[in-house]
């Protein structure tokens, strides 16, 4: 572990070069600040929902704060991870965590970021449910990207399932995943 885990965040707060900031987190400091406010409220929303669903008894209020002790640090942590994709051991090293704790924080903070982006209506549409929804999205945005990925799967024994999973390539069956980004 590094001696002072907040060094990377402290250095980030002192940065003024937008190119370096974007290289670290994928956005400008102004956008980061705007997102941080919504990130905090999204985190509280999710915690309240977890209490209502019985997953936790109450929202954590006291106790040791840990290294990621503010919404800004948590947002920086998850954006840094998504932009650079280090291993969890490397991510933990930068933030004074073990690899396992870094992984746990990523698992906890990804849904919070997704909720914050959805609340701001910035979350891209992943899979349109029908052609009408797809057409509506086409009209709404000027530029879109459709990213298609095919993951190989075990060849099903059932003929109907084989046809459904057949990729069109010789001896290849797979699951198609398409993501729609406005």
GUBA-690337 format. One line per field, with one value per atom (N, C-alpha, C, O): atom name; residue in three letters; x, y, z. Coordinates in steps of 0.05 Angstrom, whole numbers. Layout:
<sites>
atome	[CA; ...];
residu	[ala; ...];
c1	[X; ...];
c2	[Y; ...];
c3	[Z; ...];
</sites>
This chain:
<sites>
atome	[N; CA; C; O; N; CA; C; O; N; CA; C; O; N; CA; C; O; N; CA; C; O; N; CA; C; O; N; CA; C; O; N; CA; C; O; N; CA; C; O; N; CA; C; O; N; CA; C; O; N; CA; C; O; N; CA; C; O; N; CA; C; O; N; CA; C; O; N; CA; C; O; N; CA; C; O; N; CA; C; O; N; CA; C; O; N; CA; C; O; N; CA; C; O; N; CA; C; O; N; CA; C; O; N; CA; C; O; N; CA; C; O; N; CA; C; O; N; CA; C; O; N; CA; C; O; N; CA; C; O; N; CA; C; O; N; CA; C; O; N; CA; C; O; N; CA; C; O; N; CA; C; O; N; CA; C; O; N; CA; C; O; N; CA; C; O; N; CA; C; O; N; CA; C; O; N; CA; C; O; N; CA; C; O; N; CA; C; O; N; CA; C; O; N; CA; C; O; N; CA; C; O; N; CA; C; O; N; CA; C; O; N; CA; C; O; N; CA; C; O; N; CA; C; O; N; CA; C; O; N; CA; C; O; N; CA; C; O; N; CA; C; O; N; CA; C; O; N; CA; C; O; N; CA; C; O; N; CA; C; O; N; CA; C; O; N; CA; C; O; N; CA; C; O; N; CA; C; O; N; CA; C; O; N; CA; C; O; N; CA; C; O; N; CA; C; O; N; CA; C; O; N; CA; C; O; N; CA; C; O; N; CA; C; O; N; CA; C; O; N; CA; C; O; N; CA; C; O; N; CA; C; O; N; CA; C; O; N; CA; C; O; N; CA; C; O; N; CA; C; O; N; CA; C; O; N; CA; C; O; N; CA; C; O; N; CA; C; O; N; CA; C; O; N; CA; C; O; N; CA; C; O; N; CA; C; O; N; CA; C; O; N; CA; C; O; N; CA; C; O; N; CA; C; O; N; CA; C; O; N; CA; C; O; N; CA; C; O; N; CA; C; O; N; CA; C; O; N; CA; C; O; N; CA; C; O; N; CA; C; O; N; CA; C; O; N; CA; C; O; N; CA; C; O; N; CA; C; O; N; CA; C; O; N; CA; C; O; N; CA; C; O; N; CA; C; O; N; CA; C; O; N; CA; C; O; N; CA; C; O; N; CA; C; O; N; CA; C; O; N; CA; C; O; N; CA; C; O; N; CA; C; O; N; CA; C; O; N; CA; C; O; N; CA; C; O; N; CA; C; O; N; CA; C; O; N; CA; C; O; N; CA; C; O; N; CA; C; O; N; CA; C; O; N; CA; C; O; N; CA; C; O; N; CA; C; O; N; CA; C; O; N; CA; C; O; N; CA; C; O; N; CA; C; O; N; CA; C; O; N; CA; C; O; N; CA; C; O; N; CA; C; O; N; CA; C; O; N; CA; C; O; N; CA; C; O; N; CA; C; O; N; CA; C; O; N; CA; C; O; N; CA; C; O; N; CA; C; O; N; CA; C; O; N; CA; C; O; N; CA; C; O; N; CA; C; O; N; CA; C; O; N; CA; C; O; N; CA; C; O; N; CA; C; O; N; CA; C; O; N; CA; C; O; N; CA; C; O; N; CA; C; O; N; CA; C; O; N; CA; C; O; N; CA; C; O; N; CA; C; O; N; CA; C; O; N; CA; C; O; N; CA; C; O; N; CA; C; O; N; CA; C; O; N; CA; C; O; N; CA; C; O; N; CA; C; O; N; CA; C; O; N; CA; C; O; N; CA; C; O; N; CA; C; O; N; CA; C; O; N; CA; C; O; N; CA; C; O; N; CA; C; O; N; CA; C; O; N; CA; C; O; N; CA; C; O; N; CA; C; O; N; CA; C; O; N; CA; C; O; N; CA; C; O; N; CA; C; O];
residu	[unk; unk; unk; unk; unk; unk; unk; unk; unk; unk; unk; unk; unk; unk; unk; unk; unk; unk; unk; unk; unk; unk; unk; unk; unk; unk; unk; unk; unk; unk; unk; unk; unk; unk; unk; unk; unk; unk; unk; unk; unk; unk; unk; unk; unk; unk; unk; unk; unk; unk; unk; unk; unk; unk; unk; unk; unk; unk; unk; unk; unk; unk; unk; unk; unk; unk; unk; unk; unk; unk; unk; unk; unk; unk; unk; unk; unk; unk; unk; unk; unk; unk; unk; unk; unk; unk; unk; unk; unk; unk; unk; unk; unk; unk; unk; unk; unk; unk; unk; unk; unk; unk; unk; unk; unk; unk; unk; unk; unk; unk; unk; unk; unk; unk; unk; unk; unk; unk; unk; unk; unk; unk; unk; unk; unk; unk; unk; unk; unk; unk; unk; unk; unk; unk; unk; unk; unk; unk; unk; unk; unk; unk; unk; unk; unk; unk; unk; unk; unk; unk; unk; unk; unk; unk; unk; unk; unk; unk; unk; unk; unk; unk; unk; unk; unk; unk; unk; unk; unk; unk; unk; unk; unk; unk; unk; unk; unk; unk; unk; unk; unk; unk; unk; unk; unk; unk; unk; unk; unk; unk; unk; unk; unk; unk; unk; unk; unk; unk; unk; unk; unk; unk; unk; unk; unk; unk; unk; unk; unk; unk; unk; unk; unk; unk; unk; unk; unk; unk; unk; unk; unk; unk; unk; unk; unk; unk; unk; unk; unk; unk; unk; unk; unk; unk; unk; unk; unk; unk; unk; unk; unk; unk; unk; unk; unk; unk; unk; unk; unk; unk; unk; unk; unk; unk; unk; unk; unk; unk; unk; unk; unk; unk; unk; unk; unk; unk; unk; unk; unk; unk; unk; unk; unk; unk; unk; unk; unk; unk; unk; unk; unk; unk; unk; unk; unk; unk; unk; unk; unk; unk; unk; unk; unk; unk; unk; unk; unk; unk; unk; unk; unk; unk; unk; unk; unk; unk; unk; unk; unk; unk; unk; unk; unk; unk; unk; unk; unk; unk; unk; unk; unk; unk; unk; unk; unk; unk; unk; unk; unk; unk; unk; unk; unk; unk; unk; unk; unk; unk; unk; unk; unk; unk; unk; unk; unk; unk; unk; unk; unk; unk; unk; unk; unk; unk; unk; unk; unk; unk; unk; unk; unk; unk; unk; unk; unk; unk; unk; unk; unk; unk; unk; unk; unk; unk; unk; unk; unk; unk; unk; unk; unk; unk; unk; unk; unk; unk; unk; unk; unk; unk; unk; unk; unk; unk; unk; unk; unk; unk; unk; unk; unk; unk; unk; unk; unk; unk; unk; unk; unk; unk; unk; unk; unk; unk; unk; unk; unk; unk; unk; unk; unk; unk; unk; unk; unk; unk; unk; unk; unk; unk; unk; unk; unk; unk; unk; unk; unk; unk; unk; unk; unk; unk; unk; unk; unk; unk; unk; unk; unk; unk; unk; unk; unk; unk; unk; unk; unk; unk; unk; unk; unk; unk; unk; unk; unk; unk; unk; unk; unk; unk; unk; unk; unk; unk; unk; unk; unk; unk; unk; unk; unk; unk; unk; unk; unk; unk; unk; unk; unk; unk; unk; unk; unk; unk; unk; unk; unk; unk; unk; unk; unk; unk; unk; unk; unk; unk; unk; unk; unk; unk; unk; unk; unk; unk; unk; unk; unk; unk; unk; unk; unk; unk; unk; unk; unk; unk; unk; unk; unk; unk; unk; unk; unk; unk; unk; unk; unk; unk; unk; unk; unk; unk; unk; unk; unk; unk; unk; unk; unk; unk; unk; unk; unk; unk; unk; unk; unk; unk; unk; unk; unk; unk; unk; unk; unk; unk; unk; unk; unk; unk; unk; unk; unk; unk; unk; unk; unk; unk; unk; unk; unk; unk; unk; unk; unk; unk; unk; unk; unk; unk; unk; unk; unk; unk; unk; unk; unk; unk; unk; unk; unk; unk; unk; unk; unk; unk; unk; unk; unk; unk; unk; unk; unk; unk; unk; unk; unk; unk; unk; unk; unk; unk; unk; unk; unk; unk; unk; unk; unk; unk; unk; unk; unk; unk; unk; unk; unk; unk; unk; unk; unk; unk; unk; unk; unk; unk; unk; unk; unk; unk; unk; unk; unk; unk; unk; unk; unk; unk; unk; unk; unk; unk; unk; unk; unk; unk; unk; unk; unk; unk; unk; unk; unk; unk; unk; unk; unk; unk; unk; unk; unk; unk; unk; unk; unk; unk; unk; unk; unk; unk; unk; unk; unk; unk; unk; unk; unk; unk; unk; unk; unk; unk; unk; unk; unk; unk; unk; unk; unk; unk; unk; unk; unk; unk; unk; unk; unk; unk; unk; unk; unk; unk; unk; unk; unk; unk; unk; unk];
c1	[17; 0; 18; 40; 7; 22; 16; -5; 35; 32; 9; -6; 5; -17; -35; -29; -57; -74; -89; -99; -91; -105; -88; -97; -63; -44; -55; -54; -65; -74; -98; -100; -116; -139; -130; -140; -112; -102; -88; -91; -72; -59; -80; -77; -101; -123; -136; -141; -141; -154; -137; -148; -111; -93; -89; -78; -97; -93; -109; -131; -97; -111; -111; -125; -95; -93; -116; -117; -134; -158; -151; -165; -129; -120; -113; -121; -99; -91; -115; -118; -132; -157; -174; -184; -177; -193; -180; -193; -153; -139; -143; -143; -147; -151; -180; -184; -199; -227; -246; -270; -237; -254; -272; -290; -268; -285; -270; -249; -282; -270; -276; -294; -262; -268; -296; -309; -305; -332; -353; -372; -350; -370; -367; -388; -343; -339; -353; -367; -351; -364; -394; -408; -404; -434; -443; -464; -428; -436; -433; -449; -414; -409; -434; -440; -447; -471; -493; -506; -497; -517; -508; -525; -482; -471; -478; -485; -475; -480; -510; -516; -528; -556; -564; -582; -552; -557; -548; -562; -526; -516; -536; -542; -546; -566; -592; -604; -601; -625; -621; -639; -599; -594; -593; -604; -580; -579; -607; -614; -624; -651; -667; -683; -663; -677; -668; -684; -642; -632; -644; -649; -649; -662; -691; -700; -705; -733; -735; -755; -716; -716; -706; -707; -697; -688; -659; -651; -645; -617; -599; -580; -604; -589; -609; -632; -600; -619; -621; -643; -599; -600; -577; -557; -580; -559; -536; -540; -512; -488; -484; -484; -480; -477; -451; -439; -443; -419; -397; -398; -379; -357; -334; -335; -314; -291; -298; -313; -287; -294; -279; -290; -255; -240; -226; -227; -214; -199; -217; -211; -239; -258; -279; -302; -272; -289; -307; -319; -308; -326; -337; -325; -360; -371; -353; -352; -338; -319; -297; -290; -287; -266; -277; -264; -301; -314; -319; -314; -328; -333; -307; -305; -286; -260; -250; -240; -253; -244; -257; -243; -284; -298; -292; -290; -290; -284; -256; -250; -237; -209; -208; -194; -223; -223; -234; -222; -257; -270; -253; -253; -238; -222; -196; -188; -183; -157; -157; -139; -178; -181; -155; -145; -145; -123; -133; -157; -115; -123; -131; -125; -146; -155; -132; -133; -111; -87; -74; -67; -72; -61; -79; -70; -105; -124; -123; -122; -122; -119; -94; -94; -72; -46; -49; -39; -61; -64; -81; -77; -100; -119; -116; -133; -94; -89; -108; -115; -116; -135; -122; -103; -133; -125; -140; -159; -131; -144; -173; -191; -179; -206; -224; -247; -213; -229; -234; -255; -214; -217; -240; -257; -240; -261; -289; -308; -290; -315; -325; -349; -307; -315; -325; -344; -312; -321; -349; -367; -354; -380; -402; -424; -394; -414; -418; -441; -397; -399; -409; -420; -406; -416; -446; -455; -463; -492; -498; -517; -482; -487; -481; -497; -460; -453; -475; -484; -484; -506; -531; -544; -538; -562; -558; -577; -534; -529; -532; -544; -521; -522; -551; -560; -566; -594; -610; -627; -605; -619; -615; -632; -591; -584; -592; -587; -604; -612; -588; -589; -565; -541; -533; -513; -548; -541; -550; -573; -532; -539; -559; -559; -575; -595; -579; -567; -579; -563; -576; -563; -601; -615; -644; -660; -650; -678; -696; -689; -719; -737; -752; -760; -757; -772; -763; -748; -773; -765; -775; -762; -798; -808; -789; -784; -779; -761; -735; -723; -726; -702; -706; -688; -728; -734; -735; -726; -748; -750; -722; -717; -704; -677; -662; -646; -667; -654; -662; -646; -688; -697; -686; -682; -682; -673; -644; -637; -627; -598; -588; -598; -568; -556; -537; -537; -521; -501; -505; -509; -503; -504; -482; -471; -476; -457; -471; -482; -469; -480; -456; -442; -452; -429; -440; -456; -432; -441; -418; -396; -423; -404; -416; -439; -401; -411; -394; -370; -406; -392; -398; -421; -377; -382; -396; -393; -412; -426; -425; -418; -433; -433; -456; -478; -452; -472; -495; -492; -519; -543; -550; -545; -561; -569; -596; -600; -614; -640; -637; -623; -651; -649; -657; -644; -680; -689; -669; -664; -658; -639; -613; -600; -606; -582; -586; -568; -610; -615; -615; -605; -625; -626; -598; -593; -579; -552; -532; -509; -540; -521; -512; -529; -486; -475; -473; -468; -477; -473; -445; -440; -428; -401; -400; -416; -382; -379; -373; -355; -389; -385; -383; -368; -397; -396; -424; -442; -427; -452; -444; -423; -461; -454; -478; -500; -474; -494; -486; -463; -506; -500; -508; -529; -490; -495; -492; -471; -512; -510; -515; -534; -500; -503; -508; -494; -527; -535; -526; -535; -510; -500; -508; -499; -524; -530; -507; -508];
c2	[-24; 0; 25; 25; 46; 71; 86; 82; 103; 115; 134; 134; 151; 170; 165; 173; 151; 142; 165; 161; 188; 210; 226; 246; 218; 233; 236; 257; 214; 215; 234; 249; 234; 252; 281; 300; 285; 312; 324; 347; 307; 317; 324; 343; 308; 313; 340; 355; 346; 372; 396; 418; 392; 414; 417; 437; 397; 399; 421; 427; 433; 454; 447; 459; 427; 419; 401; 378; 410; 394; 368; 349; 368; 344; 322; 299; 329; 309; 300; 277; 319; 313; 293; 274; 299; 281; 254; 233; 253; 228; 211; 186; 224; 210; 201; 178; 218; 212; 214; 207; 223; 224; 248; 248; 269; 292; 316; 313; 340; 364; 366; 352; 384; 388; 399; 393; 416; 428; 406; 406; 388; 366; 347; 337; 343; 327; 339; 325; 365; 379; 377; 373; 380; 378; 350; 346; 330; 302; 294; 278; 306; 298; 304; 288; 326; 333; 312; 303; 304; 283; 256; 240; 251; 225; 221; 199; 241; 239; 233; 216; 247; 242; 214; 201; 205; 178; 157; 137; 162; 143; 141; 119; 164; 164; 150; 135; 155; 141; 111; 97; 101; 73; 61; 40; 75; 66; 65; 46; 85; 85; 61; 48; 56; 33; 7; -12; 5; -20; -24; -46; -2; -4; -14; -32; -2; -9; -38; -52; -48; -76; -96; -120; -86; -103; -114; -132; -103; -111; -102; -116; -78; -68; -57; -50; -55; -45; -15; -5; -1; 28; 38; 24; 63; 76; 83; 94; 75; 80; 110; 125; 117; 146; 151; 172; 133; 138; 118; 105; 115; 96; 107; 130; 90; 99; 106; 91; 127; 137; 122; 119; 113; 100; 120; 144; 109; 126; 141; 164; 129; 143; 155; 146; 177; 188; 211; 225; 216; 238; 229; 213; 240; 233; 240; 226; 262; 270; 249; 242; 239; 218; 192; 179; 186; 161; 164; 145; 187; 192; 191; 179; 204; 204; 175; 167; 159; 131; 115; 102; 117; 101; 111; 95; 137; 148; 141; 135; 142; 135; 106; 99; 89; 60; 56; 42; 69; 65; 76; 66; 97; 110; 95; 92; 85; 72; 42; 29; 30; 1; -13; -31; -3; -18; -44; -47; -62; -85; -76; -53; -93; -84; -81; -64; -96; -92; -65; -51; -57; -31; -9; 11; -12; 8; 11; 33; -12; -11; 3; 18; -2; 11; 41; 55; 51; 80; 93; 116; 78; 89; 78; 83; 64; 54; 32; 30; 15; -7; -34; -34; -55; -81; -85; -71; -105; -110; -118; -111; -133; -142; -119; -117; -100; -77; -59; -47; -56; -40; -52; -38; -79; -92; -87; -82; -89; -85; -56; -51; -37; -9; -5; 10; -18; -15; -27; -15; -50; -63; -45; -44; -31; -14; 12; 23; 24; 50; 51; 71; 29; 29; 34; 50; 20; 27; 55; 67; 67; 94; 113; 131; 108; 125; 121; 141; 97; 92; 107; 119; 107; 122; 152; 165; 162; 191; 199; 220; 183; 190; 188; 204; 168; 165; 189; 199; 198; 221; 246; 263; 248; 271; 267; 284; 244; 236; 235; 243; 225; 222; 193; 187; 175; 146; 137; 141; 125; 117; 93; 78; 92; 70; 45; 45; 25; 1; -17; -26; -23; -41; -32; -35; -20; -12; -37; -58; -35; -58; -64; -87; -44; -49; -28; -10; -32; -14; 15; 34; 18; 45; 60; 84; 47; 60; 67; 88; 49; 54; 78; 96; 80; 102; 129; 149; 128; 151; 161; 185; 143; 150; 162; 180; 151; 161; 190; 206; 196; 223; 243; 266; 233; 249; 258; 281; 240; 246; 250; 237; 267; 272; 249; 241; 240; 220; 196; 200; 172; 148; 129; 131; 111; 89; 63; 61; 43; 17; -2; -6; -13; -30; -58; -64; -76; -104; -122; -121; -140; -159; -186; -190; -206; -233; -250; -252; -263; -280; -309; -316; -325; -353; -367; -361; -387; -403; -432; -439; -449; -478; -483; -472; -499; -504; -519; -541; -507; -521; -546; -548; -565; -590; -588; -601; -571; -567; -551; -531; -561; -548; -519; -502; -513; -485; -467; -444; -477; -461; -457; -436; -478; -475; -453; -436; -452; -431; -404; -384; -402; -376; -366; -342; -384; -376; -378; -372; -386; -389; -361; -344; -358; -331; -326; -303; -346; -342; -350; -350; -356; -365; -395; -407; -407; -436; -446; -436; -465; -478; -459; -464; -437; -418; -411; -405; -413; -405; -385; -387; -365; -345; -328; -330; -313; -294; -267; -258; -253; -226; -205; -207; -186; -164; -139; -134; -122; -96; -74; -76; -54; -31; -6; -2; 9; 32; 57; 61; 73; 98; 122; 125; 140; 165; 183; 206];
c3	[0; 0; 0; 10; -11; -11; 15; 27; 24; 50; 52; 71; 32; 32; 8; -14; 12; -10; -24; -46; -11; -24; -43; -54; -46; -63; -91; -103; -103; -130; -133; -153; -114; -115; -110; -123; -91; -86; -110; -117; -124; -148; -169; -184; -171; -190; -184; -203; -159; -152; -160; -164; -161; -168; -198; -207; -213; -242; -255; -247; -276; -291; -321; -337; -329; -357; -365; -355; -381; -389; -403; -400; -417; -431; -412; -415; -391; -371; -354; -348; -348; -333; -349; -338; -374; -391; -394; -396; -394; -396; -370; -372; -348; -323; -319; -310; -325; -319; -342; -339; -365; -389; -391; -407; -374; -376; -364; -352; -368; -356; -327; -317; -313; -285; -280; -260; -299; -296; -297; -280; -316; -318; -293; -283; -284; -260; -236; -221; -232; -210; -212; -192; -236; -240; -234; -222; -243; -239; -210; -200; -196; -167; -150; -132; -155; -139; -144; -124; -169; -174; -165; -157; -165; -156; -127; -119; -111; -82; -77; -61; -92; -87; -98; -87; -119; -130; -110; -107; -96; -76; -53; -43; -44; -23; -31; -15; -56; -67; -65; -56; -75; -76; -47; -42; -29; -1; 11; 26; 6; 16; 4; 19; -21; -34; -21; -18; -15; -3; 25; 33; 40; 66; 62; 76; 43; 38; 28; 35; 13; 3; 24; 19; 47; 68; 64; 78; 45; 40; 63; 70; 73; 96; 116; 109; 141; 162; 163; 168; 158; 158; 141; 135; 133; 117; 136; 158; 128; 145; 149; 130; 174; 180; 195; 191; 213; 229; 222; 201; 241; 238; 221; 213; 217; 202; 173; 161; 163; 136; 114; 92; 120; 99; 80; 85; 59; 41; 22; 14; 13; -5; 12; 13; 26; 47; 37; 54; 11; 1; -26; -40; -33; -59; -82; -102; -79; -101; -104; -127; -82; -84; -95; -111; -88; -98; -128; -143; -137; -165; -181; -202; -170; -183; -185; -206; -164; -163; -186; -201; -189; -209; -237; -255; -240; -267; -275; -298; -256; -261; -270; -289; -256; -263; -291; -307; -297; -323; -346; -368; -341; -362; -367; -390; -346; -349; -348; -358; -336; -333; -322; -335; -299; -287; -274; -270; -268; -253; -225; -217; -210; -184; -165; -147; -168; -151; -156; -137; -181; -188; -179; -167; -183; -174; -144; -133; -130; -101; -92; -72; -106; -99; -101; -83; -122; -125; -104; -97; -93; -74; -46; -29; -41; -14; -5; 18; -24; -18; -26; -42; -17; -28; -54; -60; -70; -95; -91; -107; -70; -64; -56; -65; -40; -33; -57; -60; -74; -98; -115; -126; -118; -133; -120; -134; -93; -79; -84; -88; -83; -88; -117; -121; -136; -164; -166; -178; -154; -155; -142; -151; -121; -107; -122; -122; -134; -146; -175; -184; -189; -217; -218; -235; -202; -203; -195; -205; -177; -168; -192; -197; -206; -230; -251; -263; -255; -274; -267; -284; -241; -232; -235; -244; -229; -232; -261; -267; -279; -307; -317; -334; -308; -315; -305; -320; -281; -269; -286; -288; -297; -314; -343; -360; -349; -376; -395; -418; -384; -400; -404; -418; -393; -396; -424; -431; -439; -466; -465; -446; -485; -488; -496; -518; -480; -485; -506; -525; -502; -521; -524; -506; -547; -551; -550; -561; -538; -535; -560; -565; -577; -602; -623; -617; -647; -669; -664; -673; -651; -646; -628; -632; -607; -589; -603; -598; -621; -637; -655; -656; -669; -687; -671; -680; -647; -630; -622; -622; -616; -609; -633; -630; -657; -681; -686; -695; -681; -685; -664; -670; -640; -618; -620; -613; -631; -631; -660; -678; -663; -689; -697; -720; -678; -683; -664; -640; -675; -658; -666; -688; -649; -655; -646; -624; -663; -656; -655; -675; -632; -627; -624; -605; -641; -640; -632; -643; -613; -604; -604; -596; -613; -613; -595; -599; -576; -557; -564; -566; -567; -573; -551; -527; -558; -537; -546; -568; -527; -533; -552; -549; -573; -594; -581; -571; -582; -571; -586; -611; -573; -586; -600; -621; -591; -602; -629; -630; -650; -676; -676; -688; -662; -661; -647; -655; -626; -611; -627; -626; -643; -660; -680; -684; -692; -712; -699; -711; -675; -661; -655; -656; -649; -641; -663; -659; -687; -709; -718; -723; -721; -727; -756; -764; -773; -802; -811; -835; -792; -798; -796; -781; -810; -809; -781; -768; -772; -746; -722; -704; -723; -702; -692; -707; -666; -652; -631; -619; -627; -607; -599; -611; -579; -569; -580; -578; -592; -602; -581; -568; -577; -558; -574; -585; -573; -587; -567; -550; -569; -552; -569; -590; -561; -576; -561; -538; -573; -560; -576; -598; -564; -578; -577; -587];
</sites>
